[in-house]
Amino acid sequence: MSCRLVIVDKFYHVLRELDAPEQYTNRTFTFAVSDSPFQKGQRYRVYYVMYSGATLYYKGHGDIQITSPF
């Protein structure tokens, strides 16, 4: 199973695209926000898909907010 994330700002500009390694089995996904366009206090939308080959298993989205300084 592979996982792909896309994070966008409030204007739907793509800020980051991430791929989990194929052998990834954990239920958490981390990424660094330092040295990036993310700003404290702002909300961002995360879109994700989980797939294997051409088969799509899950897709969805959610919001995240940067709350601590980096």
mmCIF file as Biopython writes it, N, C-alpha, C and O atoms, coordinates in Angstrom:
data_model
#
loop_
_atom_site.group_PDB
_atom_site.id
_atom_site.type_symbol
_atom_site.label_atom_id
_atom_site.label_alt_id
_atom_site.label_comp_id
_atom_site.label_asym_id
_atom_site.label_entity_id
_atom_site.label_seq_id
_atom_site.pdbx_PDB_ins_code
_atom_site.Cartn_x
_atom_site.Cartn_y
_atom_site.Cartn_z
_atom_site.occupancy
_atom_site.B_iso_or_equiv
_atom_site.auth_seq_id
_atom_site.auth_asym_id
_atom_site.pdbx_PDB_model_num
ATOM 1   N N  . MET A ? 1  ? 0.853   -1.176 0.000  1.0 0.0 1  A 1 
ATOM 2   C CA . MET A ? 1  ? 0.000   0.000  0.000  1.0 0.0 1  A 1 
ATOM 3   C C  . MET A ? 1  ? 0.894   1.231  0.000  1.0 0.0 1  A 1 
ATOM 4   O O  . MET A ? 1  ? 1.888   1.284  0.723  1.0 0.0 1  A 1 
ATOM 5   N N  . SER A ? 2  ? 0.544   2.200  -0.795 1.0 0.0 2  A 1 
ATOM 6   C CA . SER A ? 2  ? 1.259   3.472  -0.856 1.0 0.0 2  A 1 
ATOM 7   C C  . SER A ? 2  ? 0.324   4.583  -0.399 1.0 0.0 2  A 1 
ATOM 8   O O  . SER A ? 2  ? -0.898  4.466  -0.494 1.0 0.0 2  A 1 
ATOM 9   N N  . CYS A ? 3  ? 0.922   5.664  0.098  1.0 0.0 3  A 1 
ATOM 10  C CA . CYS A ? 3  ? 0.138   6.805  0.568  1.0 0.0 3  A 1 
ATOM 11  C C  . CYS A ? 3  ? 0.738   8.078  -0.008 1.0 0.0 3  A 1 
ATOM 12  O O  . CYS A ? 3  ? 1.955   8.262  -0.006 1.0 0.0 3  A 1 
ATOM 13  N N  . ARG A ? 4  ? -0.118  8.940  -0.495 1.0 0.0 4  A 1 
ATOM 14  C CA . ARG A ? 4  ? 0.319   10.238 -1.027 1.0 0.0 4  A 1 
ATOM 15  C C  . ARG A ? 4  ? -0.495  11.328 -0.357 1.0 0.0 4  A 1 
ATOM 16  O O  . ARG A ? 4  ? -1.718  11.230 -0.252 1.0 0.0 4  A 1 
ATOM 17  N N  . LEU A ? 5  ? 0.202   12.384 0.101  1.0 0.0 5  A 1 
ATOM 18  C CA . LEU A ? 5  ? -0.432  13.539 0.726  1.0 0.0 5  A 1 
ATOM 19  C C  . LEU A ? 5  ? -0.132  14.787 -0.078 1.0 0.0 5  A 1 
ATOM 20  O O  . LEU A ? 5  ? 0.961   14.938 -0.623 1.0 0.0 5  A 1 
ATOM 21  N N  . VAL A ? 6  ? -1.109  15.683 -0.149 1.0 0.0 6  A 1 
ATOM 22  C CA . VAL A ? 6  ? -0.908  17.001 -0.740 1.0 0.0 6  A 1 
ATOM 23  C C  . VAL A ? 6  ? -1.464  18.011 0.252  1.0 0.0 6  A 1 
ATOM 24  O O  . VAL A ? 6  ? -2.600  17.879 0.708  1.0 0.0 6  A 1 
ATOM 25  N N  . ILE A ? 7  ? -0.664  19.019 0.586  1.0 0.0 7  A 1 
ATOM 26  C CA . ILE A ? 7  ? -1.078  20.049 1.540  1.0 0.0 7  A 1 
ATOM 27  C C  . ILE A ? 7  ? -1.210  21.361 0.792  1.0 0.0 7  A 1 
ATOM 28  O O  . ILE A ? 7  ? -0.301  21.772 0.070  1.0 0.0 7  A 1 
ATOM 29  N N  . VAL A ? 8  ? -2.361  22.022 0.971  1.0 0.0 8  A 1 
ATOM 30  C CA . VAL A ? 8  ? -2.642  23.273 0.271  1.0 0.0 8  A 1 
ATOM 31  C C  . VAL A ? 8  ? -2.990  24.374 1.270  1.0 0.0 8  A 1 
ATOM 32  O O  . VAL A ? 8  ? -3.384  24.099 2.403  1.0 0.0 8  A 1 
ATOM 33  N N  . ASP A ? 9  ? -2.840  25.624 0.831  1.0 0.0 9  A 1 
ATOM 34  C CA . ASP A ? 9  ? -3.233  26.755 1.668  1.0 0.0 9  A 1 
ATOM 35  C C  . ASP A ? 9  ? -4.695  27.102 1.402  1.0 0.0 9  A 1 
ATOM 36  O O  . ASP A ? 9  ? -5.389  26.382 0.685  1.0 0.0 9  A 1 
ATOM 37  N N  . LYS A ? 10 ? -5.157  28.206 1.980  1.0 0.0 10 A 1 
ATOM 38  C CA . LYS A ? 10 ? -6.580  28.572 1.849  1.0 0.0 10 A 1 
ATOM 39  C C  . LYS A ? 10 ? -6.966  28.964 0.424  1.0 0.0 10 A 1 
ATOM 40  O O  . LYS A ? 10 ? -8.151  29.042 0.100  1.0 0.0 10 A 1 
ATOM 41  N N  . PHE A ? 11 ? -5.973  29.209 -0.423 1.0 0.0 11 A 1 
ATOM 42  C CA . PHE A ? 11 ? -6.237  29.523 -1.822 1.0 0.0 11 A 1 
ATOM 43  C C  . PHE A ? 11 ? -6.010  28.308 -2.719 1.0 0.0 11 A 1 
ATOM 44  O O  . PHE A ? 11 ? -6.006  28.425 -3.944 1.0 0.0 11 A 1 
ATOM 45  N N  . TYR A ? 12 ? -5.822  27.137 -2.101 1.0 0.0 12 A 1 
ATOM 46  C CA . TYR A ? 12 ? -5.611  25.861 -2.790 1.0 0.0 12 A 1 
ATOM 47  C C  . TYR A ? 12 ? -4.287  25.808 -3.572 1.0 0.0 12 A 1 
ATOM 48  O O  . TYR A ? 12 ? -4.151  25.042 -4.526 1.0 0.0 12 A 1 
ATOM 49  N N  . HIS A ? 13 ? -3.319  26.633 -3.151 1.0 0.0 13 A 1 
ATOM 50  C CA . HIS A ? 13 ? -1.971  26.533 -3.716 1.0 0.0 13 A 1 
ATOM 51  C C  . HIS A ? 13 ? -1.274  25.358 -3.045 1.0 0.0 13 A 1 
ATOM 52  O O  . HIS A ? 13 ? -1.276  25.253 -1.818 1.0 0.0 13 A 1 
ATOM 53  N N  . VAL A ? 14 ? -0.683  24.484 -3.830 1.0 0.0 14 A 1 
ATOM 54  C CA . VAL A ? 14 ? 0.017   23.318 -3.284 1.0 0.0 14 A 1 
ATOM 55  C C  . VAL A ? 14 ? 1.301   23.782 -2.599 1.0 0.0 14 A 1 
ATOM 56  O O  . VAL A ? 14 ? 2.157   24.413 -3.219 1.0 0.0 14 A 1 
ATOM 57  N N  . LEU A ? 15 ? 1.423   23.455 -1.299 1.0 0.0 15 A 1 
ATOM 58  C CA . LEU A ? 15 ? 2.602   23.822 -0.528 1.0 0.0 15 A 1 
ATOM 59  C C  . LEU A ? 15 ? 3.576   22.665 -0.364 1.0 0.0 15 A 1 
ATOM 60  O O  . LEU A ? 15 ? 4.789   22.864 -0.295 1.0 0.0 15 A 1 
ATOM 61  N N  . ARG A ? 16 ? 3.034   21.462 -0.303 1.0 0.0 16 A 1 
ATOM 62  C CA . ARG A ? 16 ? 3.907   20.300 -0.114 1.0 0.0 16 A 1 
ATOM 63  C C  . ARG A ? 16 ? 3.204   19.057 -0.645 1.0 0.0 16 A 1 
ATOM 64  O O  . ARG A ? 16 ? 1.997   18.894 -0.465 1.0 0.0 16 A 1 
ATOM 65  N N  . GLU A ? 17 ? 3.959   18.189 -1.295 1.0 0.0 17 A 1 
ATOM 66  C CA . GLU A ? 17 ? 3.485   16.875 -1.733 1.0 0.0 17 A 1 
ATOM 67  C C  . GLU A ? 17 ? 4.397   15.842 -1.089 1.0 0.0 17 A 1 
ATOM 68  O O  . GLU A ? 17 ? 5.620   15.967 -1.152 1.0 0.0 17 A 1 
ATOM 69  N N  . LEU A ? 18 ? 3.809   14.821 -0.470 1.0 0.0 18 A 1 
ATOM 70  C CA . LEU A ? 18 ? 4.575   13.819 0.263  1.0 0.0 18 A 1 
ATOM 71  C C  . LEU A ? 18 ? 4.133   12.420 -0.126 1.0 0.0 18 A 1 
ATOM 72  O O  . LEU A ? 18 ? 2.948   12.161 -0.338 1.0 0.0 18 A 1 
ATOM 73  N N  . ASP A ? 19 ? 5.099   11.528 -0.215 1.0 0.0 19 A 1 
ATOM 74  C CA . ASP A ? 19 ? 4.822   10.114 -0.453 1.0 0.0 19 A 1 
ATOM 75  C C  . ASP A ? 19 ? 5.391   9.315  0.703  1.0 0.0 19 A 1 
ATOM 76  O O  . ASP A ? 19 ? 6.540   9.521  1.094  1.0 0.0 19 A 1 
ATOM 77  N N  . ALA A ? 20 ? 4.595   8.400  1.257  1.0 0.0 20 A 1 
ATOM 78  C CA . ALA A ? 20 ? 5.102   7.489  2.285  1.0 0.0 20 A 1 
ATOM 79  C C  . ALA A ? 20 ? 5.838   6.357  1.596  1.0 0.0 20 A 1 
ATOM 80  O O  . ALA A ? 20 ? 5.461   5.954  0.495  1.0 0.0 20 A 1 
ATOM 81  N N  . PRO A ? 21 ? 6.880   5.838  2.224  1.0 0.0 21 A 1 
ATOM 82  C CA . PRO A ? 21 ? 7.551   4.667  1.631  1.0 0.0 21 A 1 
ATOM 83  C C  . PRO A ? 21 ? 6.569   3.509  1.475  1.0 0.0 21 A 1 
ATOM 84  O O  . PRO A ? 21 ? 5.637   3.378  2.270  1.0 0.0 21 A 1 
ATOM 85  N N  . GLU A ? 22 ? 6.766   2.672  0.465  1.0 0.0 22 A 1 
ATOM 86  C CA . GLU A ? 22 ? 5.832   1.569  0.204  1.0 0.0 22 A 1 
ATOM 87  C C  . GLU A ? 22 ? 5.743   0.583  1.356  1.0 0.0 22 A 1 
ATOM 88  O O  . GLU A ? 22 ? 4.689   -0.016 1.566  1.0 0.0 22 A 1 
ATOM 89  N N  . GLN A ? 23 ? 6.824   0.397  2.110  1.0 0.0 23 A 1 
ATOM 90  C CA . GLN A ? 23 ? 6.791   -0.539 3.227  1.0 0.0 23 A 1 
ATOM 91  C C  . GLN A ? 23 ? 6.238   0.113  4.495  1.0 0.0 23 A 1 
ATOM 92  O O  . GLN A ? 23 ? 6.282   -0.489 5.567  1.0 0.0 23 A 1 
ATOM 93  N N  . TYR A ? 24 ? 5.729   1.313  4.383  1.0 0.0 24 A 1 
ATOM 94  C CA . TYR A ? 24 ? 5.209   2.078  5.515  1.0 0.0 24 A 1 
ATOM 95  C C  . TYR A ? 24 ? 3.997   1.377  6.122  1.0 0.0 24 A 1 
ATOM 96  O O  . TYR A ? 24 ? 3.013   1.131  5.425  1.0 0.0 24 A 1 
ATOM 97  N N  . THR A ? 25 ? 4.058   1.054  7.412  1.0 0.0 25 A 1 
ATOM 98  C CA . THR A ? 25 ? 2.947   0.335  8.051  1.0 0.0 25 A 1 
ATOM 99  C C  . THR A ? 25 ? 2.371   1.075  9.254  1.0 0.0 25 A 1 
ATOM 100 O O  . THR A ? 25 ? 1.351   0.653  9.799  1.0 0.0 25 A 1 
ATOM 101 N N  . ASN A ? 26 ? 2.992   2.152  9.674  1.0 0.0 26 A 1 
ATOM 102 C CA . ASN A ? 26 ? 2.516   2.895  10.834 1.0 0.0 26 A 1 
ATOM 103 C C  . ASN A ? 26 ? 1.273   3.703  10.465 1.0 0.0 26 A 1 
ATOM 104 O O  . ASN A ? 26 ? 1.018   3.937  9.284  1.0 0.0 26 A 1 
ATOM 105 N N  . ARG A ? 27 ? 0.514   4.122  11.442 1.0 0.0 27 A 1 
ATOM 106 C CA . ARG A ? 27 ? -0.691  4.917  11.179 1.0 0.0 27 A 1 
ATOM 107 C C  . ARG A ? 27 ? -0.435  6.409  11.317 1.0 0.0 27 A 1 
ATOM 108 O O  . ARG A ? 27 ? -1.367  7.203  11.193 1.0 0.0 27 A 1 
ATOM 109 N N  . THR A ? 28 ? 0.792   6.806  11.568 1.0 0.0 28 A 1 
ATOM 110 C CA . THR A ? 28 ? 1.125   8.225  11.665 1.0 0.0 28 A 1 
ATOM 111 C C  . THR A ? 28 ? 2.023   8.622  10.511 1.0 0.0 28 A 1 
ATOM 112 O O  . THR A ? 28 ? 2.719   7.793  9.924  1.0 0.0 28 A 1 
ATOM 113 N N  . PHE A ? 29 ? 1.993   9.891  10.202 1.0 0.0 29 A 1 
ATOM 114 C CA . PHE A ? 29 ? 2.807   10.415 9.125  1.0 0.0 29 A 1 
ATOM 115 C C  . PHE A ? 29 ? 3.351   11.749 9.610  1.0 0.0 29 A 1 
ATOM 116 O O  . PHE A ? 29 ? 2.577   12.628 9.988  1.0 0.0 29 A 1 
ATOM 117 N N  . THR A ? 30 ? 4.647   11.915 9.606  1.0 0.0 30 A 1 
ATOM 118 C CA . THR A ? 30 ? 5.236   13.160 10.090 1.0 0.0 30 A 1 
ATOM 119 C C  . THR A ? 30 ? 5.996   13.849 8.968  1.0 0.0 30 A 1 
ATOM 120 O O  . THR A ? 30 ? 6.471   13.208 8.030  1.0 0.0 30 A 1 
ATOM 121 N N  . PHE A ? 31 ? 6.103   15.174 9.085  1.0 0.0 31 A 1 
ATOM 122 C CA . PHE A ? 31 ? 6.892   15.947 8.152  1.0 0.0 31 A 1 
ATOM 123 C C  . PHE A ? 31 ? 7.339   17.223 8.859  1.0 0.0 31 A 1 
ATOM 124 O O  . PHE A ? 31 ? 6.652   17.723 9.750  1.0 0.0 31 A 1 
ATOM 125 N N  . ALA A ? 32 ? 8.475   17.735 8.461  1.0 0.0 32 A 1 
ATOM 126 C CA . ALA A ? 32 ? 9.029   18.937 9.086  1.0 0.0 32 A 1 
ATOM 127 C C  . ALA A ? 32 ? 8.327   20.182 8.548  1.0 0.0 32 A 1 
ATOM 128 O O  . ALA A ? 32 ? 8.045   20.278 7.353  1.0 0.0 32 A 1 
ATOM 129 N N  . VAL A ? 33 ? 8.049   21.129 9.437  1.0 0.0 33 A 1 
ATOM 130 C CA . VAL A ? 33 ? 7.440   22.384 9.010  1.0 0.0 33 A 1 
ATOM 131 C C  . VAL A ? 33 ? 8.424   23.545 9.082  1.0 0.0 33 A 1 
ATOM 132 O O  . VAL A ? 33 ? 8.136   24.638 8.594  1.0 0.0 33 A 1 
ATOM 133 N N  . SER A ? 34 ? 9.587   23.309 9.694  1.0 0.0 34 A 1 
ATOM 134 C CA . SER A ? 34 ? 10.591  24.369 9.710  1.0 0.0 34 A 1 
ATOM 135 C C  . SER A ? 34 ? 11.161  24.525 8.308  1.0 0.0 34 A 1 
ATOM 136 O O  . SER A ? 34 ? 11.213  23.572 7.530  1.0 0.0 34 A 1 
ATOM 137 N N  . ASP A ? 35 ? 11.582  25.736 8.004  1.0 0.0 35 A 1 
ATOM 138 C CA . ASP A ? 35 ? 12.156  26.027 6.700  1.0 0.0 35 A 1 
ATOM 139 C C  . ASP A ? 35 ? 11.165  25.701 5.576  1.0 0.0 35 A 1 
ATOM 140 O O  . ASP A ? 35 ? 11.537  25.128 4.552  1.0 0.0 35 A 1 
ATOM 141 N N  . SER A ? 36 ? 9.897   26.076 5.787  1.0 0.0 36 A 1 
ATOM 142 C CA . SER A ? 36 ? 8.843   25.782 4.821  1.0 0.0 36 A 1 
ATOM 143 C C  . SER A ? 36 ? 7.858   26.947 4.776  1.0 0.0 36 A 1 
ATOM 144 O O  . SER A ? 36 ? 7.986   27.886 5.562  1.0 0.0 36 A 1 
ATOM 145 N N  . PRO A ? 37 ? 6.886   26.906 3.882  1.0 0.0 37 A 1 
ATOM 146 C CA . PRO A ? 37 ? 5.917   28.008 3.786  1.0 0.0 37 A 1 
ATOM 147 C C  . PRO A ? 37 ? 4.846   28.006 4.886  1.0 0.0 37 A 1 
ATOM 148 O O  . PRO A ? 37 ? 4.006   28.906 4.910  1.0 0.0 37 A 1 
ATOM 149 N N  . PHE A ? 38 ? 4.852   27.030 5.787  1.0 0.0 38 A 1 
ATOM 150 C CA . PHE A ? 38 ? 3.837   26.963 6.835  1.0 0.0 38 A 1 
ATOM 151 C C  . PHE A ? 38 ? 4.042   28.057 7.870  1.0 0.0 38 A 1 
ATOM 152 O O  . PHE A ? 38 ? 5.170   28.347 8.268  1.0 0.0 38 A 1 
ATOM 153 N N  . GLN A ? 39 ? 2.934   28.662 8.302  1.0 0.0 39 A 1 
ATOM 154 C CA . GLN A ? 39 ? 3.002   29.742 9.283  1.0 0.0 39 A 1 
ATOM 155 C C  . GLN A ? 39 ? 2.196   29.379 10.522 1.0 0.0 39 A 1 
ATOM 156 O O  . GLN A ? 39 ? 1.134   28.763 10.429 1.0 0.0 39 A 1 
ATOM 157 N N  . LYS A ? 40 ? 2.713   29.767 11.677 1.0 0.0 40 A 1 
ATOM 158 C CA . LYS A ? 40 ? 2.031   29.505 12.945 1.0 0.0 40 A 1 
ATOM 159 C C  . LYS A ? 40 ? 0.650   30.164 12.926 1.0 0.0 40 A 1 
ATOM 160 O O  . LYS A ? 40 ? 0.495   31.305 12.489 1.0 0.0 40 A 1 
ATOM 161 N N  . GLY A ? 41 ? -0.347  29.421 13.408 1.0 0.0 41 A 1 
ATOM 162 C CA . GLY A ? 41 ? -1.705  29.934 13.498 1.0 0.0 41 A 1 
ATOM 163 C C  . GLY A ? 41 ? -2.544  29.754 12.248 1.0 0.0 41 A 1 
ATOM 164 O O  . GLY A ? 41 ? -3.756  29.964 12.291 1.0 0.0 41 A 1 
ATOM 165 N N  . GLN A ? 42 ? -1.939  29.376 11.149 1.0 0.0 42 A 1 
ATOM 166 C CA . GLN A ? 42 ? -2.671  29.194 9.897  1.0 0.0 42 A 1 
ATOM 167 C C  . GLN A ? 42 ? -3.180  27.761 9.776  1.0 0.0 42 A 1 
ATOM 168 O O  . GLN A ? 42 ? -2.574  26.821 10.290 1.0 0.0 42 A 1 
ATOM 169 N N  . ARG A ? 43 ? -4.292  27.620 9.094  1.0 0.0 43 A 1 
ATOM 170 C CA . ARG A ? 43 ? -4.840  26.289 8.815  1.0 0.0 43 A 1 
ATOM 171 C C  . ARG A ? 43 ? -4.533  25.909 7.376  1.0 0.0 43 A 1 
ATOM 172 O O  . ARG A ? 43 ? -4.470  26.748 6.477  1.0 0.0 43 A 1 
ATOM 173 N N  . TYR A ? 44 ? -4.343  24.604 7.197  1.0 0.0 44 A 1 
ATOM 174 C CA . TYR A ? 44 ? -4.031  24.066 5.887  1.0 0.0 44 A 1 
ATOM 175 C C  . TYR A ? 44 ? -4.876  22.826 5.648  1.0 0.0 44 A 1 
ATOM 176 O O  . TYR A ? 44 ? -5.231  22.122 6.594  1.0 0.0 44 A 1 
ATOM 177 N N  . ARG A ? 45 ? -5.196  22.557 4.404  1.0 0.0 45 A 1 
ATOM 178 C CA . ARG A ? 45 ? -5.981  21.380 4.045  1.0 0.0 45 A 1 
ATOM 179 C C  . ARG A ? 45 ? -5.026  20.284 3.571  1.0 0.0 45 A 1 
ATOM 180 O O  . ARG A ? 45 ? -4.110  20.535 2.788  1.0 0.0 45 A 1 
ATOM 181 N N  . VAL A ? 46 ? -5.259  19.066 4.059  1.0 0.0 46 A 1 
ATOM 182 C CA . VAL A ? 46 ? -4.464  17.902 3.664  1.0 0.0 46 A 1 
ATOM 183 C C  . VAL A ? 46 ? -5.377  16.955 2.881  1.0 0.0 46 A 1 
ATOM 184 O O  . VAL A ? 46 ? -6.422  16.538 3.381  1.0 0.0 46 A 1 
ATOM 185 N N  . TYR A ? 47 ? -4.982  16.626 1.672  1.0 0.0 47 A 1 
ATOM 186 C CA . TYR A ? 47 ? -5.674  15.629 0.865  1.0 0.0 47 A 1 
ATOM 187 C C  . TYR A ? 47 ? -4.803  14.377 0.844  1.0 0.0 47 A 1 
ATOM 188 O O  . TYR A ? 47 ? -3.579  14.471 0.752  1.0 0.0 47 A 1 
ATOM 189 N N  . TYR A ? 48 ? -5.428  13.216 0.927  1.0 0.0 48 A 1 
ATOM 190 C CA . TYR A ? 48 ? -4.631  11.988 0.918  1.0 0.0 48 A 1 
ATOM 191 C C  . TYR A ? 48 ? -5.310  10.906 0.093  1.0 0.0 48 A 1 
ATOM 192 O O  . TYR A ? 48 ? -6.532  10.879 -0.056 1.0 0.0 48 A 1 
ATOM 193 N N  . VAL A ? 49 ? -4.483  10.018 -0.436 1.0 0.0 49 A 1 
ATOM 194 C CA . VAL A ? 49 ? -4.971  8.815  -1.120 1.0 0.0 49 A 1 
ATOM 195 C C  . VAL A ? 49 ? -4.095  7.650  -0.677 1.0 0.0 49 A 1 
ATOM 196 O O  . VAL A ? 49 ? -2.891  7.806  -0.472 1.0 0.0 49 A 1 
ATOM 197 N N  . MET A ? 50 ? -4.707  6.492  -0.533 1.0 0.0 50 A 1 
ATOM 198 C CA . MET A ? 50 ? -3.990  5.252  -0.236 1.0 0.0 50 A 1 
ATOM 199 C C  . MET A ? 50 ? -4.335  4.272  -1.342 1.0 0.0 50 A 1 
ATOM 200 O O  . MET A ? 50 ? -5.506  4.033  -1.639 1.0 0.0 50 A 1 
ATOM 201 N N  . TYR A ? 51 ? -3.302  3.710  -1.946 1.0 0.0 51 A 1 
ATOM 202 C CA . TYR A ? 51 ? -3.512  2.888  -3.127 1.0 0.0 51 A 1 
ATOM 203 C C  . TYR A ? 51 ? -2.451  1.799  -3.221 1.0 0.0 51 A 1 
ATOM 204 O O  . TYR A ? 51 ? -1.411  1.859  -2.566 1.0 0.0 51 A 1 
ATOM 205 N N  . SER A ? 52 ? -2.737  0.822  -4.037 1.0 0.0 52 A 1 
ATOM 206 C CA . SER A ? 52 ? -1.779  -0.229 -4.357 1.0 0.0 52 A 1 
ATOM 207 C C  . SER A ? 52 ? -1.867  -0.438 -5.862 1.0 0.0 52 A 1 
ATOM 208 O O  . SER A ? 52 ? -2.883  -0.906 -6.374 1.0 0.0 52 A 1 
ATOM 209 N N  . GLY A ? 53 ? -0.808  -0.092 -6.557 1.0 0.0 53 A 1 
ATOM 210 C CA . GLY A ? 53 ? -0.855  -0.151 -8.018 1.0 0.0 53 A 1 
ATOM 211 C C  . GLY A ? 53 ? -1.892  0.822  -8.539 1.0 0.0 53 A 1 
ATOM 212 O O  . GLY A ? 53 ? -1.842  2.012  -8.225 1.0 0.0 53 A 1 
ATOM 213 N N  . ALA A ? 54 ? -2.828  0.330  -9.330 1.0 0.0 54 A 1 
ATOM 214 C CA . ALA A ? 54 ? -3.894  1.171  -9.872 1.0 0.0 54 A 1 
ATOM 215 C C  . ALA A ? 54 ? -5.163  1.127  -9.025 1.0 0.0 54 A 1 
ATOM 216 O O  . ALA A ? 54 ? -6.160  1.757  -9.378 1.0 0.0 54 A 1 
ATOM 217 N N  . THR A ? 55 ? -5.141  0.383  -7.902 1.0 0.0 55 A 1 
ATOM 218 C CA . THR A ? 55 ? -6.325  0.240  -7.057 1.0 0.0 55 A 1 
ATOM 219 C C  . THR A ? 55 ? -6.322  1.278  -5.940 1.0 0.0 55 A 1 
ATOM 220 O O  . THR A ? 55 ? -5.397  1.322  -5.129 1.0 0.0 55 A 1 
ATOM 221 N N  . LEU A ? 56 ? -7.355  2.109  -5.903 1.0 0.0 56 A 1 
ATOM 222 C CA . LEU A ? 56 ? -7.521  3.117  -4.865 1.0 0.0 56 A 1 
ATOM 223 C C  . LEU A ? 56 ? -8.289  2.505  -3.696 1.0 0.0 56 A 1 
ATOM 224 O O  . LEU A ? 56 ? -9.379  1.966  -3.885 1.0 0.0 56 A 1 
ATOM 225 N N  . TYR A ? 57 ? -7.721  2.587  -2.476 1.0 0.0 57 A 1 
ATOM 226 C CA . TYR A ? 57 ? -8.375  2.025  -1.302 1.0 0.0 57 A 1 
ATOM 227 C C  . TYR A ? 57 ? -9.056  3.085  -0.450 1.0 0.0 57 A 1 
ATOM 228 O O  . TYR A ? 57 ? -10.189 2.886  -0.014 1.0 0.0 57 A 1 
ATOM 229 N N  . TYR A ? 58 ? -8.404  4.181  -0.211 1.0 0.0 58 A 1 
ATOM 230 C CA . TYR A ? 58 ? -8.961  5.253  0.613  1.0 0.0 58 A 1 
ATOM 231 C C  . TYR A ? 58 ? -8.571  6.590  0.020  1.0 0.0 58 A 1 
ATOM 232 O O  . TYR A ? 58 ? -7.519  6.727  -0.606 1.0 0.0 58 A 1 
ATOM 233 N N  . LYS A ? 59 ? -9.434  7.575  0.226  1.0 0.0 59 A 1 
ATOM 234 C CA . LYS A ? 59 ? -9.104  8.955  -0.107 1.0 0.0 59 A 1 
ATOM 235 C C  . LYS A ? 59 ? -9.873  9.844  0.849  1.0 0.0 59 A 1 
ATOM 236 O O  . LYS A ? 59 ? -10.921 9.456  1.364  1.0 0.0 59 A 1 
ATOM 237 N N  . GLY A ? 60 ? -9.359  11.023 1.083  1.0 0.0 60 A 1 
ATOM 238 C CA . GLY A ? 60 ? -10.045 11.930 1.976  1.0 0.0 60 A 1 
ATOM 239 C C  . GLY A ? 60 ? -9.265  13.211 2.163  1.0 0.0 60 A 1 
ATOM 240 O O  . GLY A ? 60 ? -8.294  13.477 1.455  1.0 0.0 60 A 1 
ATOM 241 N N  . HIS A ? 61 ? -9.702  13.993 3.118  1.0 0.0 61 A 1 
ATOM 242 C CA . HIS A ? 61 ? -9.031  15.248 3.426  1.0 0.0 61 A 1 
ATOM 243 C C  . HIS A ? 61 ? -9.330  15.643 4.868  1.0 0.0 61 A 1 
ATOM 244 O O  . HIS A ? 61 ? -10.240 15.106 5.500  1.0 0.0 61 A 1 
ATOM 245 N N  . GLY A ? 62 ? -8.563  16.572 5.361  1.0 0.0 62 A 1 
ATOM 246 C CA . GLY A ? 62 ? -8.738  17.096 6.709  1.0 0.0 62 A 1 
ATOM 247 C C  . GLY A ? 62 ? -7.938  18.376 6.833  1.0 0.0 62 A 1 
ATOM 248 O O  . GLY A ? 62 ? -7.129  18.700 5.964  1.0 0.0 62 A 1 
ATOM 249 N N  . ASP A ? 63 ? -8.164  19.095 7.906  1.0 0.0 63 A 1 
ATOM 250 C CA . ASP A ? 63 ? -7.451  20.350 8.140  1.0 0.0 63 A 1 
ATOM 251 C C  . ASP A ? 63 ? -6.431  20.174 9.246  1.0 0.0 63 A 1 
ATOM 252 O O  . ASP A ? 63 ? -6.648  19.430 10.202 1.0 0.0 63 A 1 
ATOM 253 N N  . ILE A ? 64 ? -5.314  20.871 9.101  1.0 0.0 64 A 1 
ATOM 254 C CA . ILE A ? 64 ? -4.303  20.923 10.151 1.0 0.0 64 A 1 
ATOM 255 C C  . ILE A ? 64 ? -4.008  22.386 10.451 1.0 0.0 64 A 1 
ATOM 256 O O  . ILE A ? 64 ? -4.208  23.262 9.610  1.0 0.0 64 A 1 
ATOM 257 N N  . GLN A ? 65 ? -3.530  22.633 11.668 1.0 0.0 65 A 1 
ATOM 258 C CA . GLN A ? 65 ? -3.141  23.983 12.049 1.0 0.0 65 A 1 
ATOM 259 C C  . GLN A ? 65 ? -1.786  23.912 12.737 1.0 0.0 65 A 1 
ATOM 260 O O  . GLN A ? 65 ? -1.553  23.049 13.583 1.0 0.0 65 A 1 
ATOM 261 N N  . ILE A ? 66 ? -0.905  24.815 12.373 1.0 0.0 66 A 1 
ATOM 262 C CA . ILE A ? 66 ? 0.412   24.909 12.990 1.0 0.0 66 A 1 
ATOM 263 C C  . ILE A ? 66 ? 0.245   25.704 14.283 1.0 0.0 66 A 1 
ATOM 264 O O  . ILE A ? 66 ? -0.143  26.872 14.250 1.0 0.0 66 A 1 
ATOM 265 N N  . THR A ? 67 ? 0.539   25.072 15.426 1.0 0.0 67 A 1 
ATOM 266 C CA . THR A ? 67 ? 0.301   25.748 16.709 1.0 0.0 67 A 1 
ATOM 267 C C  . THR A ? 67 ? 1.549   26.081 17.490 1.0 0.0 67 A 1 
ATOM 268 O O  . THR A ? 67 ? 1.504   26.958 18.353 1.0 0.0 67 A 1 
ATOM 269 N N  . SER A ? 68 ? 2.667   25.417 17.226 1.0 0.0 68 A 1 
ATOM 270 C CA . SER A ? 68 ? 3.868   25.747 17.983 1.0 0.0 68 A 1 
ATOM 271 C C  . SER A ? 68 ? 4.897   26.423 17.091 1.0 0.0 68 A 1 
ATOM 272 O O  . SER A ? 68 ? 4.936   26.195 15.882 1.0 0.0 68 A 1 
ATOM 273 N N  . PRO A ? 69 ? 5.717   27.246 17.694 1.0 0.0 69 A 1 
ATOM 274 C CA . PRO A ? 69 ? 6.755   27.886 16.891 1.0 0.0 69 A 1 
ATOM 275 C C  . PRO A ? 69 ? 7.794   26.868 16.445 1.0 0.0 69 A 1 
ATOM 276 O O  . PRO A ? 69 ? 8.004   25.851 17.107 1.0 0.0 69 A 1 
ATOM 277 N N  . PHE A ? 70 ? 8.422   27.139 15.355 1.0 0.0 70 A 1 
ATOM 278 C CA . PHE A ? 70 ? 9.462   26.231 14.860 1.0 0.0 70 A 1 
ATOM 279 C C  . PHE A ? 70 ? 10.709  26.984 14.520 1.0 0.0 70 A 1 
ATOM 280 O O  . PHE A ? 70 ? 11.693  26.385 14.087 1.0 0.0 70 A 1 
#
